[in-house]
Amino acid sequence: MRFLSVYKTVERNTPPTREEIERMGQLIEEGMKSGWLVSTEGCLPSAKGARVRKTGTKVTVTDGPFVEAKELIGGFAILEAKSKEEAIALTKQFLEVAGEGECEIRQLFTAEGAKDDDTAARHTQLSEQYAQR
């Protein structure tokens, strides 16, 4: 099963220390080699981002920084785990390295995990159409 883990934390105005970079690099390398980490990325400061919102027919764009937010998305990881419990354990391991913050874990939809054959077939068809673009 695949899980999305979204890391939320207080935005900092300083870059990570060399030690923080090395510890995270070791965790990422270990996760990739052992197969539980599929993909991961960190986010740049919110000043470089924007929020796009649609309400009814109106679309609004708000440029960062997002000073009103207590916590912002700091990054994400795609995890390969046998269960939600295993994904939680892997996320706890990440937080030991990352420090304070929280991760929201969501299981990702896959055709293999779909119980309805029509849903699985439609998902596969849409995935193939998207890949051809």
Secondary structure as GFF3:
##gff-version 3
##sequence-region A 1 133
A	DSSP	beta_strand	2	9	.	.	.	ID=ss1
A	DSSP	alpha_helix	18	34	.	.	.	ID=ss2
A	DSSP	beta_strand	37	42	.	.	.	ID=ss3
A	DSSP	three_ten_helix	46	48	.	.	.	ID=ss4
A	DSSP	beta_strand	50	55	.	.	.	ID=ss5
A	DSSP	beta_strand	58	63	.	.	.	ID=ss6
A	DSSP	beta_strand	72	80	.	.	.	ID=ss7
A	DSSP	alpha_helix	84	98	.	.	.	ID=ss8
A	DSSP	beta_strand	102	107	.	.	.	ID=ss9
A	DSSP	three_ten_helix	111	113	.	.	.	ID=ss10
A	DSSP	alpha_helix	117	131	.	.	.	ID=ss11
###
